[in-house]
């Protein structure tokens, strides 16, 4: 399959240093708010990348559930591949591919588990079906069939038909504490605008990067 002819120009907007917030969290909030106004699917979807002990990176898409100046929070099974990789190497990268508005955001940092109390607060707010799925799925493990997964789902559903599910011991949240942000805005002739925020002491240094 030859894809060389697939191309488009990025002409929607530009990005200047004068228009950037000094604080990368504020800049991310601005862009997220603008994306939310478009009412497009999955605005909080992000690709996260982790690295195995043998140096092999892997990626998957998860949903951002909260962010503030302390970091970016997502939830996972603590027995999953990404969780096991974070045990040996807590460094992580997040990527928001907002191609429809010709923007991308990359965030690099370190992941740390949030408290059981914070995890429970979110878990208890989920629809019951999602709670059951979290308890039923041995995430990232090999299973024989979907029927096996559904059997476990139905078993838990029946067990807690009239009760609330407890927080699974192997399920909870991570907070990614950033040390670097990159904001990317598409530009004509592939001359994209890229700005990197790097943590320095108690503040941030902003640099323009070549496309």
C-alpha positions in Angstrom: 0.0 0.0 0.0 1.5 3.3 -1.1 0.5 6.3 1.0 3.0 8.9 -0.2 0.2 10.9 -1.9 -1.8 11.3 1.3 -1.1 14.9 2.5 -2.8 18.0 3.6 -1.8 21.5 4.5 -2.2 22.8 8.1 -3.7 26.2 7.7 -6.1 26.5 10.7 -4.0 28.7 13.0 -0.5 29.7 14.2 1.1 29.8 17.6 3.3 32.6 19.0 5.1 32.8 22.3 3.2 36.0 23.1 -0.1 34.0 23.0 1.1 31.3 25.3 0.5 31.2 29.1 3.6 31.2 31.3 2.1 28.2 33.1 1.8 25.0 31.0 -1.1 23.8 33.1 -3.0 27.0 32.2 -2.1 26.6 28.6 -3.3 23.0 28.6 -6.6 24.1 30.2 -7.1 26.7 27.5 -6.6 24.2 24.7 -8.8 21.6 26.4 -11.6 24.1 26.9 -11.4 25.1 23.2 -11.6 21.4 22.2 -14.5 20.8 24.5 -16.4 23.6 22.9 -16.4 21.7 19.6 -18.4 18.9 21.2 -16.3 16.2 19.5 -16.0 12.6 20.7 -13.4 11.6 23.3 -11.7 14.9 24.1 -10.0 13.3 27.1 -8.6 10.4 25.2 -4.8 10.2 25.4 -2.1 7.8 24.3 0.2 6.8 27.1 3.6 5.3 26.6 5.6 3.2 29.1 8.8 1.2 28.7 9.5 -2.4 29.7 12.7 -3.5 31.5 14.1 -4.7 28.2 13.7 -1.2 26.7 10.6 -2.0 24.6 8.2 0.9 24.6 4.4 0.2 24.4 1.4 2.5 24.0 -2.3 2.4 24.7 -5.2 4.8 24.8 -6.8 5.7 28.1 -9.0 8.6 29.4 -7.8 11.5 31.4 -10.1 11.9 34.3 -8.7 14.9 36.2 -5.9 17.4 36.1 -4.7 20.3 38.2 -1.3 21.7 39.1 -0.4 18.4 41.0 -0.7 16.4 37.8 -2.8 14.4 35.3 -4.9 11.4 36.6 -6.0 8.2 34.9 -7.1 4.8 36.2 -6.0 1.3 35.5 -5.8 -2.3 36.6 -2.6 -2.5 38.8 -1.8 -5.9 37.3 -1.9 -4.7 33.7 1.1 -4.4 31.4 1.4 -0.6 31.8 1.2 -0.9 35.6 3.9 -3.6 35.7 6.1 -1.5 33.4 5.6 1.6 35.7 6.8 -0.5 38.6 10.3 -0.9 37.0 10.3 2.5 35.3 7.8 5.2 36.5 8.7 7.5 33.6 5.7 8.0 31.3 4.6 10.1 28.3 1.1 11.3 27.5 -0.1 12.4 24.0 -3.3 14.2 23.1 -3.8 13.9 19.3 -6.2 16.7 18.5 -5.8 16.5 14.8 -9.2 17.9 13.9 -8.0 21.3 15.2 -4.4 20.7 14.0 -3.0 20.5 17.5 -1.1 18.0 19.6 0.0 18.1 23.2 2.8 15.9 24.6 3.5 15.6 28.4 6.4 13.8 29.9 6.7 13.0 33.6 6.7 10.4 36.3 3.6 8.3 37.4 2.7 7.7 41.0 -0.2 5.9 42.5 -2.9 8.0 44.0 -4.5 7.2 47.4 -7.0 4.5 47.9 -9.5 7.1 49.0 -9.1 9.0 45.8 -9.5 5.8 43.8 -12.6 4.8 45.7 -14.2 8.2 45.2 -13.9 7.8 41.4 -14.7 4.1 41.3 -17.9 4.6 43.2 -19.0 7.3 40.8 -18.7 5.0 37.8 -21.8 3.2 36.3 -22.2 -0.2 37.9 -21.5 -2.0 34.6 -18.1 -0.3 34.5 -17.4 -1.2 38.1 -18.2 -4.9 37.3 -16.0 -4.8 34.2 -13.1 -3.5 36.1 -13.4 -6.3 38.6 -14.0 -9.0 36.0 -11.2 -8.2 33.6 -7.7 -9.6 34.2 -6.3 -6.8 32.1 -3.5 -7.6 29.7 -3.5 -11.3 30.4 -4.2 -14.0 27.8 -7.8 -15.4 28.0 -9.3 -18.3 26.2 -12.4 -16.5 24.9 -14.8 -13.6 25.3 -17.2 -16.1 26.8 -14.8 -16.6 29.7 -14.7 -12.9 30.3 -18.5 -12.6 30.1 -18.9 -15.5 32.5 -16.9 -13.7 35.1 -18.7 -10.5 34.5 -22.1 -12.2 35.0 -20.8 -14.0 38.1 -19.8 -10.7 39.7 -23.0 -9.0 38.5 -25.1 -11.7 40.3 -23.0 -11.6 43.4 -23.5 -7.8 43.8 -26.9 -7.6 42.4 -28.3 -5.8 45.5 -25.0 -4.5 46.9 -22.3 -2.0 46.1 -19.1 -3.4 44.7 -16.0 -2.9 46.8 -12.9 -1.2 45.2 -10.8 -4.1 43.7 -7.5 -4.4 45.4 -5.7 -4.3 42.0 -7.5 -1.3 40.6 -6.9 2.5 41.1 -5.4 5.7 39.8 -2.1 7.1 38.7 -1.1 10.8 38.9 1.4 11.9 36.2 3.6 14.6 37.6 5.0 16.5 34.5 8.5 17.8 34.0 7.9 18.7 30.3 5.1 19.8 28.1 5.1 20.4 24.3 2.3 22.3 22.5 2.2 21.7 18.7 0.2 23.7 16.2 0.1 22.7 12.6 1.6 25.1 10.1 1.7 25.6 6.3 4.5 23.7 4.4 5.0 21.6 7.5 6.6 24.6 9.3 4.7 23.7 12.5 4.8 25.7 15.7 6.2 23.8 18.6 6.8 25.1 22.1 8.3 23.2 24.9 7.9 23.9 28.6 10.7 22.4 30.8 10.6 22.4 34.5 13.4 24.4 36.1 13.5 24.9 39.9 10.1 26.2 40.9 9.1 27.5 37.4 9.1 26.7 33.7 11.4 27.6 30.8 9.7 28.0 27.4 11.5 27.2 24.2 10.5 27.2 20.6 11.5 24.0 18.8 12.1 23.6 15.1 9.4 21.5 13.4 
